[in-house]
Amino acid sequence: MKIVQLISGVGVNGAVIQCLRLAEGLAKRGHDVTLVGEWDSWIQSQLPGTNVKFRFSDLRRWPFHDLKAMAQWIEQQDIDIVHTHNTRGQIFGTLLKMFTKVPVVATAHHTKLHAYWMMKDFVIANSDHTRGIEINWNRVRPRNIETVRALIDHTPIPRNAEVLRDRWREENGFTQNDKVIGIVGDVCPRKNHLLLVKAMPEILRRVPNAKVAVIGNRCPRYMPKIDARLNELGLRDHFHFIDFQFDIPNMMRAIDLLVACPTQEAFGLTPPEAMAAFKPVVATRVGGLIESVVDGETGYLVPSKNAAALSAAVAKVLENDDLAEQMGVAGRARFLEMFDNYRNVIRHEEIYTDVARRVLRREVSKPVSLPKRTPASLPTAGVPPMVYHR
């Protein structure tokens, strides 16, 4: 098939990474894939060495020059499917339907209220929670939407994992005896880092050597609140703020426990990334987090905004190494069960084919037959491990 992946934005976030991994996975399956985006964007810089082509577009919606030019190019290239990501790309793709009959598939990476979702030919939800929001809020027809799990890094655990773990800890100010709690993602109100700050005094009462690795870009309007509360509670030395990480698997192997405590979350990439590294997870019972974390088995789910419940769950895991190991093994098994990257890419391929046949009423080219690839190698080769700026 001839496929366009249309993505807006110059930076990097979860949607951008998912688009990149999907584009490369489809190209490895023998499809002709073109990524349409902005010049000098992060995603463009990742394409050299892959089989994914790049086409520049400002994605301007008014006047219609960009839309008309894109529609003309799509017709000339006999494109079968346009797949859109990120809000500006979603709107551009919806308006593109005024100028071309080529079907538009969209991935819902969030749970915001937008009218354009019902206008897509098909919607791919990143979680069952997101799927429900799209049906109930955005009025997407149930037959036009399906949940397809995210592509998660399956990088094999290296033989020198312990050396890398120790090095990461030393470089980021942690000792080998520290019990390191990781919280990964933009430091912003939605991620609710303040909840972990409030829970930390009780955690320290039970686990005195607990430390927190706060990994993510910091929101200027939220950080003053974090700083004030840390100073008030005398917790400054227990929180280490670390810039975004390119090697997420190595970072996950270096921590002892992942905390994800947002107030709302469409899916949540960090819990399965931690589970892939045999780490237990304590998460708030919101959105898509309840789909990956099994309460009492791979970690614990706690009520949102409940600092006492969060501290109790975190301390319980950190106090008991056997429990943490047991949950880590269970989490790894669930990760492998839920996140089959090879099957994920094939399912996208099947959806494209079905939608193109339904909308265009014509046959579409099939992918080149290739030797079967392992789930680990298909979508991640050539793509850096998950970067968060989420």
VMD Tcl script that draws the C-alpha trace (Angstrom):
set ca {
  {0.00 0.00 0.00}
  {0.99 3.64 -0.42}
  {0.55 5.22 2.99}
  {0.92 8.76 4.32}
  {1.58 9.30 8.03}
  {0.70 12.94 8.75}
  {2.07 14.43 11.97}
  {2.16 18.02 13.22}
  {4.66 19.63 15.58}
  {8.41 20.09 15.58}
  {9.17 18.54 18.98}
  {8.83 15.07 20.43}
  {6.07 13.50 22.48}
  {4.35 10.15 22.79}
  {2.21 10.63 19.67}
  {5.27 11.56 17.60}
  {7.16 8.47 18.77}
  {4.18 6.24 18.02}
  {3.88 7.72 14.53}
  {7.58 7.16 13.87}
  {7.58 3.57 15.07}
  {4.47 2.77 13.08}
  {5.86 4.36 9.91}
  {9.06 2.36 10.14}
  {7.22 -0.86 10.98}
  {4.97 -0.45 7.95}
  {7.96 0.28 5.72}
  {9.63 -2.90 6.94}
  {6.48 -4.77 5.93}
  {7.06 -3.60 2.35}
  {4.65 -0.65 2.20}
  {5.51 2.64 0.51}
  {5.38 5.04 3.47}
  {5.73 8.83 3.35}
  {5.77 10.89 6.51}
  {4.33 14.39 6.06}
  {5.36 16.97 8.62}
  {7.15 20.21 9.35}
  {10.67 21.01 8.24}
  {13.44 20.61 10.83}
  {11.08 18.68 13.10}
  {12.43 16.04 15.46}
  {10.68 13.26 13.62}
  {12.26 14.28 10.31}
  {15.71 14.01 11.90}
  {15.02 10.37 12.80}
  {14.25 9.18 9.26}
  {17.75 8.85 7.70}
  {18.63 5.18 7.46}
  {14.98 4.07 7.36}
  {12.83 3.31 4.32}
  {10.38 6.06 5.24}
  {10.25 9.07 2.92}
  {9.57 12.62 4.07}
  {7.45 15.37 2.53}
  {7.36 18.86 3.98}
  {4.12 20.68 4.71}
  {3.29 23.66 6.95}
  {-0.14 22.05 7.46}
  {-1.79 25.45 7.15}
  {-5.55 25.21 6.99}
  {-6.21 28.73 5.67}
  {-5.94 29.80 2.97}
  {-6.38 26.46 1.22}
  {-3.04 26.48 -0.66}
  {-1.42 23.76 1.47}
  {-4.54 21.62 1.44}
  {-4.90 21.84 -2.34}
  {-1.22 21.13 -2.92}
  {-1.33 18.12 -0.61}
  {-4.51 16.79 -2.25}
  {-2.96 17.15 -5.71}
  {0.17 15.30 -4.60}
  {-1.91 12.53 -2.99}
  {-3.83 12.01 -6.23}
  {-0.66 12.05 -8.32}
  {1.05 9.50 -6.07}
  {-2.02 7.20 -5.93}
  {-1.95 7.24 -2.13}
  {-4.23 4.60 -0.56}
  {-4.50 5.89 3.02}
  {-3.76 9.04 5.01}
  {-3.17 8.42 8.72}
  {-3.22 11.52 10.96}
  {-1.71 12.21 14.41}
  {-1.70 15.22 16.80}
  {-4.40 17.88 16.89}
  {-3.23 20.17 14.08}
  {-2.53 17.17 11.88}
  {-5.97 15.75 12.69}
  {-7.72 18.95 11.63}
  {-5.62 19.26 8.47}
  {-6.43 15.66 7.57}
  {-10.15 16.21 8.12}
  {-10.20 19.27 5.84}
  {-8.13 17.35 3.30}
  {-11.20 15.21 2.68}
  {-12.80 18.21 0.94}
  {-10.18 17.98 -1.82}
  {-9.50 14.25 -2.19}
  {-11.46 11.03 -1.85}
  {-8.58 9.16 -0.26}
  {-9.72 7.82 3.14}
  {-8.36 9.29 6.36}
  {-7.60 7.15 9.42}
  {-6.75 8.86 12.71}
  {-5.15 7.72 15.95}
  {-6.70 9.15 19.11}
  {-3.76 9.76 21.43}
  {-5.82 11.78 23.93}
  {-9.36 12.14 25.25}
  {-10.25 15.70 24.32}
  {-13.60 16.80 22.95}
  {-13.31 17.58 19.22}
  {-15.95 17.50 16.49}
  {-13.56 16.27 13.79}
  {-13.37 12.72 15.15}
  {-16.77 11.72 13.79}
  {-15.67 12.86 10.32}
  {-12.78 10.40 10.08}
  {-13.21 7.26 8.01}
  {-11.79 5.23 10.90}
  {-10.37 5.97 14.35}
  {-7.70 3.94 16.13}
  {-7.85 4.39 19.92}
  {-4.77 3.94 22.09}
  {-6.84 2.36 24.90}
  {-10.33 1.07 25.62}
  {-10.78 4.15 27.80}
  {-10.01 6.40 24.83}
  {-12.32 4.35 22.63}
  {-15.18 4.90 25.06}
  {-14.56 8.65 25.12}
  {-14.54 8.82 21.32}
  {-17.85 6.94 21.09}
  {-19.67 8.67 23.94}
  {-18.27 12.20 23.71}
  {-17.10 12.64 20.14}
  {-19.89 10.56 18.60}
  {-17.67 8.19 16.64}
  {-19.68 5.21 15.41}
  {-18.66 2.00 17.19}
  {-18.05 0.25 13.86}
  {-15.59 2.99 12.88}
  {-13.24 2.70 15.86}
  {-10.98 0.04 17.35}
  {-8.43 -0.14 20.15}
  {-4.90 -0.96 18.99}
  {-2.23 -0.91 21.67}
  {0.79 1.37 21.48}
  {4.14 0.26 20.11}
  {6.44 -0.12 23.11}
  {10.21 -0.59 23.06}
  {11.07 -4.30 23.21}
  {14.83 -3.72 23.49}
  {16.37 -6.90 24.93}
  {17.92 -6.59 28.39}
  {21.69 -6.43 27.83}
  {24.15 -8.70 29.57}
  {25.76 -5.71 31.29}
  {22.43 -4.41 32.63}
  {23.72 -4.26 36.20}
  {26.73 -2.19 35.14}
  {24.49 0.19 33.22}
  {22.14 0.41 36.20}
  {24.95 1.32 38.56}
  {26.32 3.86 36.10}
  {22.94 5.54 35.66}
  {22.48 5.80 39.41}
  {25.94 7.26 39.95}
  {25.51 9.79 37.13}
  {22.19 10.97 38.56}
  {23.15 11.21 42.24}
  {21.80 7.93 43.62}
  {23.65 5.29 45.62}
  {23.32 1.54 45.19}
  {21.46 1.34 48.51}
  {18.82 3.92 47.63}
  {15.30 2.75 46.91}
  {14.64 4.79 43.80}
  {11.09 5.77 42.87}
  {10.79 6.89 39.26}
  {8.13 9.29 38.00}
  {8.45 9.92 34.28}
  {6.82 12.61 32.14}
  {6.40 16.34 31.88}
  {6.28 17.98 35.30}
  {2.87 19.56 34.81}
  {-0.48 19.71 36.65}
  {-2.02 16.77 34.77}
  {0.80 14.45 35.82}
  {0.16 15.52 39.43}
  {3.69 15.26 40.85}
  {2.46 17.12 43.92}
  {0.62 13.97 45.00}
  {3.91 12.08 45.29}
  {5.45 15.02 47.16}
  {2.59 14.89 49.67}
  {2.97 11.12 50.03}
  {6.73 11.20 50.53}
  {6.93 11.94 54.30}
  {5.03 8.75 55.14}
  {7.05 6.78 52.58}
  {10.27 8.00 54.23}
  {8.99 7.08 57.69}
  {8.73 3.47 56.52}
  {11.55 3.45 53.94}
  {14.20 5.99 55.06}
  {16.46 5.37 52.06}
  {13.76 6.17 49.49}
  {14.61 8.74 46.81}
  {12.65 10.06 43.83}
  {13.93 10.43 40.26}
  {11.72 13.04 38.56}
  {12.41 12.55 34.87}
  {10.85 15.03 32.49}
  {10.68 18.55 31.15}
  {9.53 21.02 33.77}
  {6.55 23.32 33.34}
  {7.53 26.86 34.48}
  {4.11 27.52 35.97}
  {3.97 24.24 37.93}
  {7.53 24.00 39.24}
  {7.17 26.87 41.77}
  {4.41 24.87 43.49}
  {6.61 21.79 43.59}
  {9.58 23.75 44.92}
  {7.49 25.45 47.61}
  {6.07 22.15 48.86}
  {9.48 20.43 48.84}
  {10.94 23.27 50.93}
  {7.96 23.26 53.28}
  {8.27 19.50 53.93}
  {12.08 19.44 53.95}
  {12.21 17.00 51.04}
  {14.63 18.81 48.72}
  {17.40 16.22 49.11}
  {15.04 13.33 48.37}
  {13.92 14.55 44.92}
  {16.35 14.56 41.98}
  {15.11 16.42 38.89}
  {16.55 14.91 35.71}
  {16.20 16.08 32.12}
  {14.46 13.89 29.56}
  {16.03 10.53 28.83}
  {16.66 8.99 25.42}
  {17.35 5.52 26.84}
  {14.10 4.78 28.66}
  {14.71 1.00 29.02}
  {18.04 1.63 30.79}
  {16.45 4.24 33.05}
  {13.57 1.91 33.94}
  {16.04 -0.86 34.87}
  {17.84 1.58 37.20}
  {14.81 2.43 39.36}
  {13.11 0.17 41.89}
  {9.52 1.25 41.36}
  {7.56 3.42 38.93}
  {4.86 5.81 40.11}
  {2.30 7.18 37.69}
  {-0.17 9.42 39.49}
  {-1.91 11.64 36.89}
  {-5.37 13.06 37.38}
  {-6.36 11.80 33.91}
  {-4.58 9.72 31.29}
  {-5.72 8.45 27.88}
  {-3.34 5.51 27.96}
  {-0.04 6.06 29.78}
  {3.17 4.82 28.18}
  {5.36 4.70 31.26}
  {3.69 1.77 33.14}
  {4.21 -0.73 30.29}
  {7.74 0.62 29.79}
  {8.45 -0.12 33.46}
  {6.77 -3.53 33.20}
  {9.04 -4.33 30.24}
  {11.99 -3.78 32.60}
  {10.56 -6.10 35.32}
  {9.59 -3.15 37.54}
  {6.45 -2.91 39.71}
  {4.11 0.03 39.15}
  {1.96 2.07 41.50}
  {-0.56 4.13 39.53}
  {-3.72 6.11 40.07}
  {-6.92 4.42 39.05}
  {-7.65 6.67 36.06}
  {-8.11 6.32 32.29}
  {-6.03 3.78 30.44}
  {-3.75 3.04 33.41}
  {-6.21 0.47 34.72}
  {-5.80 -1.51 31.49}
  {-2.09 -2.19 31.88}
  {-1.59 -2.32 35.67}
  {-3.25 -5.27 37.43}
  {-3.93 -4.28 41.04}
  {-2.15 -6.60 43.47}
  {-0.41 -8.52 40.68}
  {1.84 -6.20 38.65}
  {1.64 -3.35 41.14}
  {-1.07 -1.35 42.84}
  {-3.83 0.98 41.69}
  {-4.79 3.74 44.13}
  {-7.53 6.37 44.12}
  {-6.67 9.59 42.33}
  {-5.59 12.49 44.59}
  {-5.26 10.20 47.63}
  {-1.76 10.76 49.06}
  {-2.27 8.34 51.96}
  {-3.19 5.48 49.62}
  {-0.25 6.29 47.36}
  {2.25 6.33 50.23}
  {0.92 3.04 51.63}
  {1.20 1.27 48.27}
  {4.67 2.60 47.48}
  {6.03 1.76 50.93}
  {4.55 -1.73 50.83}
  {6.45 -2.53 47.62}
  {9.73 -0.90 48.69}
  {9.70 -2.68 52.07}
  {9.41 -6.12 50.50}
  {12.00 -7.08 47.87}
  {10.35 -10.43 47.23}
  {7.01 -8.74 46.54}
  {8.68 -6.22 44.22}
  {10.40 -9.00 42.29}
  {7.20 -11.01 42.04}
  {5.29 -8.02 40.70}
  {8.09 -7.21 38.29}
  {8.01 -10.72 36.80}
  {4.21 -10.58 36.52}
  {4.45 -7.16 34.90}
  {6.95 -8.39 32.31}
  {4.63 -11.28 31.41}
  {1.67 -8.93 31.04}
  {3.74 -6.57 28.93}
  {4.65 -9.34 26.50}
  {1.02 -10.46 26.36}
  {-0.46 -7.00 25.70}
  {2.13 -5.28 23.55}
  {2.96 -7.40 20.52}
  {4.53 -4.86 18.18}
  {4.58 -7.22 15.22}
  {0.84 -7.90 15.52}
  {0.21 -4.20 16.13}
  {1.72 -3.21 12.78}
  {-0.14 -5.98 10.95}
  {-3.43 -4.85 12.50}
  {-2.85 -1.31 11.22}
  {-2.20 -2.82 7.81}
  {-5.48 -4.77 7.95}
  {-7.44 -1.69 9.01}
  {-5.96 0.36 6.17}
  {-6.88 -2.32 3.64}
  {-10.46 -2.65 4.91}
  {-11.03 1.11 5.03}
  {-9.51 1.71 1.59}
  {-11.66 -1.01 0.03}
  {-14.78 0.31 1.73}
  {-14.23 3.98 0.87}
  {-12.54 3.72 -2.52}
  {-14.33 0.56 -3.67}
  {-11.12 -0.76 -5.22}
  {-8.36 -3.22 -4.51}
  {-5.22 -1.96 -2.87}
  {-1.74 -3.33 -3.29}
  {-0.59 -5.88 -0.75}
  {2.70 -5.61 1.13}
  {5.78 -7.29 -0.18}
  {6.19 -10.75 1.34}
  {9.02 -10.62 3.85}
  {10.49 -13.16 6.27}
  {8.70 -13.09 9.60}
  {10.26 -10.62 12.00}
  {10.28 -10.84 15.74}
  {8.16 -8.38 17.71}
  {11.33 -6.90 19.16}
  {13.00 -6.05 15.88}
  {10.13 -4.86 13.71}
  {9.15 -1.41 14.96}
  {12.14 -0.33 17.00}
  {15.17 -0.93 14.79}
  {16.55 2.46 13.87}
  {14.20 4.21 16.28}
  {15.66 5.48 19.56}
  {14.12 4.14 22.75}
  {11.06 5.99 23.99}
  {11.69 9.64 24.73}
  {9.28 11.29 27.05}
  {8.12 14.87 26.69}
  {4.59 13.65 27.25}
}
mol new
graphics top color blue
foreach p $ca { graphics top sphere $p radius 0.5 }
foreach p [lrange $ca 0 end-1] q [lrange $ca 1 end] { graphics top cylinder $p $q radius 0.2 }
display resetview
